Amino acid sequence: MSIEISRLQKPIHLEGLDRYEPGKPVAEVERELGLRDVVKLASNENPLGPSPRAMAALREALADLHRYPDGPATLLRRELAQQLGVGPDQVAIGNGSTDLIDLLARSFLGPEHNAIVSEGAFARFRQVVMARNGRAHLVPMRAMTHDLPAMARAADQRTRLLFVANPNNPTGTWNRRAEIEALLGELPPQVLLVLDEAYHEFAREEADYPDGTLWVRRGAPVVVLRTFSKVYGLAGLRVGYAIGAPEIIEALDTIREPFNSNSLGQLAARAALTDREHLRRTVELTVSERGALASALRSRGLRVLPSLGNFLLMDVERSGAEVFRRLLALGVIVRPMGAYQFPTALRVSIGLPQENARFLSALDQVLAEIPPA
Ligand SMILES: *Cc1c(COP(=O)(O)O)cnc(C)c1O
């Protein structure tokens, strides 16, 4: 007996959804193009690798892999709460922070509710809301930055969530403390502000870049998302966390998968949290290379957005897809931005000095091959 797939009709709000396009894996590019020494600057990963402490903890944990993880990730929650100055009931753990984005949409959006999302914001916001109920209200950016006053004006009686990535991926741009303060003053009381701070550790040296947990500690309707995927170098283990009021955390815990974070991820995250040296080296390298790469690109006449993340968004003044393909053929993986409606832009992650140099020389070669559009 065969299932009649044609009779399994998708609900209307799932028609035509786009899927998340991740950066291409190194092994796949090497296999497909017959290349070696491929450089990946496409997923904002830590070029220094995982914390050595995390790797040591993992080796010891392998013998216990027959056991289920601690479902609530009790110790990781407690240690994060302590570091952040909140209660353990104010931290939820996700299978990456993208898991938490999805859990927020499923916890707080009923069929009739909507969410406010910026155009040019991290694509997952729009995608999870569209998959949930199709009611993502998109607000244009202003100067390639979340336009918070316009987003506040877009909120109505049925709005439950308002997403802001600070700094935003893929633009790297950010909103200042006073702007977020003003947004909180204008939001209707039933709206929860989701502040995605995946790049917080790279950004916090900037004077008026705000730490969103400040509003959580004050009891404002804010939930902050952070991750072990970026500065901590643990993207492969999928650990992210949310910081918010106990009622919000309770809602996420009620609907999450019982074992949404795995035992290796929990252990590695706890070890990485204690590794201040790895964190410091990563931020130092990234901030200095980010400045150097931005200057090098601008000296070539390219427009580069100011960024507080571990990546840069640049306008290559040619088809971004074409430049992406040609860089790929030279063994350099970056991210084209067609999905974000930036057809002539590329996003490049900050790598090791030699990786950034590889990217620059490959880019010089490719830009010389194609005339500006
Ligand atoms: C990378 C990123 C994430 C994090 O992803 P994980 O699921 O934790 O790996 C979340 N938000 C933004 C804006 C990001 O760029």
The ligand as a MOL file (V3000), in Angstrom:
LIG
                    3D

  0  0  0     0  0            999 V3000
M  V30 BEGIN CTAB
M  V30 COUNTS 15 15 0 0 0
M  V30 BEGIN ATOM
M  V30 1 C 24.1720 32.4920 14.7910 0
M  V30 2 C 22.9340 33.1530 15.2990 0
M  V30 3 C 22.1110 32.5230 16.2260 0
M  V30 4 C 22.4870 31.2740 16.8860 0
M  V30 5 O 22.3430 30.1500 16.4750 0
M  V30 6 P 22.4500 28.8150 17.3040 0
M  V30 7 O 21.1680 28.1490 17.0230 0
M  V30 8 O 22.6100 29.1540 18.7600 0
M  V30 9 O 23.6410 28.1390 16.7420 0
M  V30 10 C 21.0040 33.1830 16.6990 0
M  V30 11 N 20.7170 34.4160 16.2970 0
M  V30 12 C 21.4880 35.0610 15.4320 0
M  V30 13 C 21.1420 36.4430 15.0610 0
M  V30 14 C 22.6110 34.4390 14.8980 0
M  V30 15 O 23.3570 35.0780 14.0100 0
M  V30 END ATOM
M  V30 BEGIN BOND
M  V30 1 1 1 2
M  V30 2 1 2 3
M  V30 3 2 2 14
M  V30 4 1 3 4
M  V30 5 2 3 10
M  V30 6 1 4 5
M  V30 7 1 5 6
M  V30 8 2 6 7
M  V30 9 1 6 8
M  V30 10 1 6 9
M  V30 11 1 10 11
M  V30 12 2 11 12
M  V30 13 1 12 13
M  V30 14 1 12 14
M  V30 15 1 14 15
M  V30 END BOND
M  V30 END CTAB
M  END
